[in-house]
Amino acid sequence: MRKLIVLAIIGLVAQLVDGSLGMAYGVTSSSLLLLFGIAPAVASASVHMAEVVTTAASGVSHIRFGNVDKSLVKKLIVPGSIGAFIGAVFLGSIPGDLIKPYVSFFLLGLGCFVIYRFLFRANNVQPDTRKAKINKKFYIPLGFIAGFFDATGGGGWGPITTPVLLSKNKMETRRVIGTVDTSEFAIAVSATVGFLFSIGWGQIHWQWVIALMIGGIIAAPIAAWLVKIIPSHMLGILVGGMIVMTNVRTLLNTAEFSPSATMMTYAALFVLWVIGIFYTARNIRKLKNCKQASQIEL
């Protein structure tokens, strides 16, 4: 019973982060299940089954708060679903651990770009509510790759699609996050079907799946509300920092850094992240004061 309660809490926290930052539910939940000694395929299958319910709740919440670009959802779900199904079916035979460092390096670069965009351009980059031009040729490989790595790694839809979409200048942060979370429902369904096809029902820990579902359902509307009220620049810094911290860990583990060197690296990055958050908060406050002053003069 204690383990189920812990899993429910982890599901709540993971969905709270995922729903407000557009990533981390699968990564957090899968990491916990792997710590319990669950095989990668079974862990990923359990997480994706839980995500069928949690992503549905998250998607409904984001739609309600106006955080979703439905046209982008339609462009992402088809290639993403195909990639997730293929990744789930072939997880047992694909050396995902060998590919993971290269993906992490790519994501680390995207995370740094996102931080640069929202930290050093916070004063001159304004949210643009206009729709970004949709390029089908761009979204097909993006959806497929993100769906494939999401299934093979137990998480990856958000960490891949969120920073890539954030790099598009005309995309609002909250709409990127809402769109990614809403489209993830289709990816979770496709991955689940693929896992049931490849490993069957018998290996799934249903109690763990239900515990993760309960925590995620509770957190979904709270996360959608948070992404509605938090300024776009602050969300960008939080997302970028999460991307960097998550992928640096993978790269350090691959390079077999000593525990002391790893801890020092984490500490330095965390301090820089906190400084960036305070710097962004100060810029947002200055921008608000300038707008208030302009309105008073008028």
C-alpha positions as CSV (number, residue, x, y, z in Angstrom):
1,M,0.0,0.0,0.0
2,R,2.8,2.4,0.8
3,K,4.4,1.8,-2.6
4,L,1.1,2.6,-4.3
5,I,0.7,5.8,-2.3
6,V,4.2,6.8,-3.3
7,L,3.4,6.1,-7.0
8,A,0.3,8.2,-6.8
9,I,2.3,11.1,-5.4
10,I,4.9,10.7,-8.1
11,G,2.1,10.6,-10.7
12,L,0.7,13.8,-9.3
13,V,4.1,15.6,-9.2
14,A,5.0,14.3,-12.7
15,Q,1.8,15.4,-14.2
16,L,2.0,18.8,-12.5
17,V,5.4,19.4,-14.1
18,D,4.4,17.9,-17.4
19,G,1.1,19.9,-17.6
20,S,2.8,23.2,-16.8
21,L,6.1,22.7,-18.6
22,G,5.1,20.3,-21.4
23,M,7.4,17.5,-20.4
24,A,8.7,15.1,-17.7
25,Y,5.7,12.8,-16.9
26,G,7.1,9.8,-18.8
27,V,10.7,10.5,-17.8
28,T,9.9,10.8,-14.1
29,S,7.5,7.9,-13.9
30,S,9.7,5.6,-16.0
31,S,12.8,6.4,-13.9
32,L,10.9,5.4,-10.7
33,L,9.7,2.1,-12.2
34,L,13.2,1.3,-13.4
35,L,14.5,1.9,-9.9
36,F,12.0,-0.7,-8.7
37,G,13.7,-3.3,-11.0
38,I,11.0,-3.3,-13.8
39,A,12.2,-4.1,-17.3
40,P,12.4,-1.1,-19.6
41,A,9.6,-2.4,-21.9
42,V,7.2,-3.1,-19.0
43,A,8.0,0.2,-17.3
44,S,7.4,2.1,-20.5
45,A,4.2,0.2,-21.2
46,S,2.9,0.9,-17.7
47,V,3.7,4.6,-18.0
48,H,2.0,4.9,-21.4
49,M,-1.1,3.1,-20.1
50,A,-1.4,5.6,-17.3
51,E,-0.8,8.4,-19.8
52,V,-3.8,7.4,-21.8
53,V,-5.9,8.7,-18.9
54,T,-3.7,11.5,-17.6
55,T,-3.1,13.0,-21.1
56,A,-6.8,12.9,-21.8
57,A,-7.5,14.8,-18.6
58,S,-4.6,17.2,-19.3
59,G,-5.8,17.8,-22.9
60,V,-9.3,18.6,-21.8
61,S,-8.0,21.0,-19.1
62,H,-5.7,22.8,-21.6
63,I,-8.5,23.1,-24.2
64,R,-10.7,24.6,-21.5
65,F,-8.1,27.2,-20.6
66,G,-7.4,28.1,-24.3
67,N,-3.9,26.7,-24.4
68,V,-4.2,24.5,-27.5
69,D,-3.6,25.0,-31.2
70,K,-5.9,22.3,-32.6
71,S,-4.5,22.6,-36.1
72,L,-1.0,21.7,-34.8
73,V,-2.4,18.8,-32.8
74,K,-3.8,17.3,-36.0
75,K,-0.5,17.7,-37.7
76,L,1.5,16.0,-34.9
77,I,-0.7,13.1,-33.9
78,V,-0.6,11.0,-37.1
79,P,3.3,10.8,-37.5
80,G,3.6,10.7,-33.7
81,S,1.3,7.8,-33.3
82,I,3.0,5.8,-36.0
83,G,6.4,6.5,-34.4
84,A,5.1,5.5,-31.0
85,F,3.6,2.2,-32.2
86,I,6.8,1.2,-34.1
87,G,9.0,2.2,-31.1
88,A,6.8,0.1,-28.7
89,V,6.8,-3.0,-30.9
90,F,10.6,-3.0,-31.4
91,L,11.7,-1.7,-28.0
92,G,12.9,-5.2,-27.0
93,S,15.3,-5.4,-29.9
94,I,16.4,-1.8,-30.3
95,P,19.5,-0.7,-28.3
96,G,17.8,2.5,-26.9
97,D,20.6,3.1,-24.4
98,L,23.1,3.5,-27.3
99,I,21.0,6.1,-29.0
100,K,20.0,8.0,-25.9
101,P,23.2,10.0,-25.4
102,Y,23.0,11.4,-28.9
103,V,19.4,12.4,-28.4
104,S,20.3,14.0,-25.1
105,F,23.1,16.0,-26.7
106,F,20.6,17.3,-29.3
107,L,18.1,18.2,-26.6
108,L,20.7,19.9,-24.5
109,G,21.5,22.2,-27.4
110,L,17.8,23.0,-27.8
111,G,17.4,23.6,-24.1
112,C,20.3,26.1,-24.2
113,F,18.7,27.8,-27.2
114,V,15.3,28.1,-25.4
115,I,17.0,29.6,-22.4
116,Y,18.9,32.1,-24.6
117,R,15.7,33.1,-26.3
118,F,13.7,33.8,-23.2
119,L,16.5,35.0,-20.9
120,F,18.6,37.4,-23.1
121,R,15.7,38.5,-25.4
122,A,13.1,38.8,-22.7
123,N,12.9,42.6,-23.1
124,N,12.3,42.6,-26.8
125,V,10.4,39.3,-27.5
126,Q,6.7,39.8,-27.1
127,P,4.2,37.0,-27.2
128,D,2.7,36.7,-30.6
129,T,-0.9,35.5,-30.8
130,R,-0.8,35.0,-34.5
131,K,-0.8,31.5,-35.9
132,A,2.5,30.2,-37.0
133,K,2.7,28.9,-40.5
134,I,2.4,25.1,-40.5
135,N,4.8,23.2,-42.6
136,K,3.7,19.5,-43.0
137,K,7.2,18.4,-44.1
138,F,8.5,19.8,-40.8
139,Y,5.9,18.2,-38.5
140,I,5.9,14.8,-40.0
141,P,9.6,13.9,-39.0
142,L,9.2,15.8,-35.7
143,G,6.1,13.8,-34.7
144,F,7.6,10.5,-35.9
145,I,10.9,10.9,-34.1
146,A,9.4,12.2,-30.9
147,G,6.8,9.4,-30.8
148,F,9.4,6.8,-31.5
149,F,11.8,7.9,-28.7
150,D,8.8,8.4,-26.4
151,A,8.0,4.7,-26.7
152,T,11.5,3.4,-26.6
153,G,12.7,5.6,-23.7
154,G,9.5,5.7,-21.6
155,G,9.3,9.4,-22.2
156,G,10.4,11.9,-24.9
157,W,7.3,13.3,-26.6
158,G,7.5,16.5,-24.5
159,P,11.3,16.9,-24.2
160,I,11.6,16.7,-28.0
161,T,8.5,18.5,-29.4
162,T,8.3,21.2,-26.7
163,P,11.8,22.8,-27.3
164,V,11.5,22.4,-31.1
165,L,8.1,24.2,-31.2
166,L,9.4,26.8,-28.8
167,S,12.1,27.6,-31.2
168,K,9.4,28.9,-33.6
169,N,9.2,32.7,-33.0
170,K,5.4,32.9,-33.5
171,M,4.5,30.2,-31.0
172,E,3.3,31.3,-27.5
173,T,4.8,29.2,-24.8
174,R,1.5,28.3,-23.2
175,R,0.1,27.2,-26.5
176,V,3.1,25.1,-27.2
177,I,2.8,23.3,-23.9
178,G,-1.0,22.9,-24.2
179,T,-0.6,21.6,-27.8
180,V,2.1,19.1,-26.8
181,D,0.2,17.8,-23.8
182,T,-3.1,17.4,-25.8
183,S,-1.5,15.6,-28.7
184,E,0.3,13.2,-26.3
185,F,-3.0,11.4,-25.8
186,A,-2.8,9.9,-29.3
187,I,0.8,8.9,-28.8
188,A,0.0,7.2,-25.5
189,V,-2.8,5.2,-27.1
190,S,-0.6,4.1,-30.0
191,A,2.3,3.2,-27.7
192,T,0.0,1.2,-25.5
193,V,-1.4,-0.8,-28.4
194,G,2.1,-1.5,-29.6
195,F,3.2,-2.7,-26.1
196,L,0.2,-4.9,-25.8
197,F,1.0,-6.4,-29.2
198,S,4.6,-7.1,-28.3
199,I,4.6,-8.0,-24.6
200,G,1.0,-8.8,-23.8
201,W,-1.3,-8.0,-20.8
202,G,0.3,-10.4,-18.3
203,Q,3.5,-8.4,-17.6
204,I,1.7,-5.1,-16.8
205,H,1.5,-4.0,-13.2
206,W,-2.1,-2.7,-13.2
207,Q,-2.0,-1.5,-9.6
208,W,0.9,0.7,-10.4
209,V,-0.8,2.0,-13.5
210,I,-3.9,2.9,-11.6
211,A,-1.8,4.7,-8.9
212,L,0.0,6.8,-11.6
213,M,-3.4,7.6,-13.2
214,I,-4.9,8.8,-10.0
215,G,-2.1,11.2,-9.3
216,G,-2.0,12.5,-12.8
217,I,-5.8,13.1,-13.0
218,I,-5.6,15.2,-9.8
219,A,-2.8,17.3,-11.1
220,A,-4.0,17.9,-14.7
221,P,-6.4,20.8,-14.2
222,I,-4.0,22.5,-11.7
223,A,-1.2,22.4,-14.3
224,A,-3.4,23.7,-17.1
225,W,-4.3,26.7,-14.8
226,L,-0.7,27.4,-13.9
227,V,0.4,27.5,-17.5
228,K,-2.4,30.0,-18.2
229,I,-1.3,32.5,-15.5
230,I,2.5,32.1,-15.5
231,P,4.2,34.6,-17.9
232,S,5.6,33.1,-21.1
233,H,9.2,34.2,-20.5
234,M,9.2,32.5,-17.1
235,L,7.7,29.3,-18.6
236,G,10.5,29.4,-21.2
237,I,13.2,29.6,-18.6
238,L,11.6,26.8,-16.6
239,V,11.2,24.6,-19.6
240,G,14.8,25.3,-20.8
241,G,16.3,24.6,-17.4
242,M,14.3,21.3,-17.2
243,I,15.6,20.2,-20.6
244,V,19.2,21.1,-19.7
245,M,19.2,19.4,-16.2
246,T,17.5,16.2,-17.5
247,N,19.8,15.7,-20.5
248,V,23.1,16.7,-18.7
249,R,22.3,13.8,-16.3
250,T,22.2,11.3,-19.2
251,L,25.4,12.6,-20.7
252,L,27.3,12.6,-17.4
253,N,26.1,9.0,-16.7
254,T,27.2,8.0,-20.2
255,A,30.6,9.6,-19.7
256,E,30.9,7.8,-16.3
257,F,31.8,11.0,-14.3
258,S,32.7,10.5,-10.7
259,P,29.9,11.1,-8.1
260,S,31.6,14.3,-6.8
261,A,32.1,15.7,-10.3
262,T,28.5,14.9,-11.2
263,M,27.3,16.6,-8.0
264,M,29.4,19.7,-8.6
265,T,28.1,20.0,-12.2
266,Y,24.5,19.7,-11.0
267,A,25.0,22.3,-8.3
268,A,26.6,24.8,-10.7
269,L,23.8,24.3,-13.3
270,F,21.1,24.6,-10.6
271,V,22.6,27.9,-9.3
272,L,22.8,29.3,-12.9
273,W,19.2,28.2,-13.4
274,V,18.0,29.9,-10.3
275,I,19.9,33.1,-11.2
276,G,18.2,33.0,-14.7
277,I,14.8,32.6,-13.0
278,F,15.3,35.6,-10.8
279,Y,16.8,37.6,-13.7
280,T,13.7,36.8,-15.8
281,A,11.3,37.7,-13.0
282,R,13.0,41.1,-12.6
283,N,12.7,41.8,-16.3
284,I,9.1,40.8,-16.3
285,R,8.5,43.1,-13.4
286,K,10.2,46.0,-15.2
287,L,8.2,45.4,-18.3
288,K,5.0,45.5,-16.3
289,N,6.0,48.7,-14.6
290,C,6.9,50.3,-18.0
291,K,3.4,49.4,-19.3
292,Q,1.7,50.8,-16.2
293,A,3.7,54.0,-16.5
294,S,2.8,54.3,-20.2
295,Q,-0.9,53.8,-19.4
296,I,-0.8,56.4,-16.7
297,E,0.8,59.0,-19.1
298,L,-1.9,58.3,-21.7
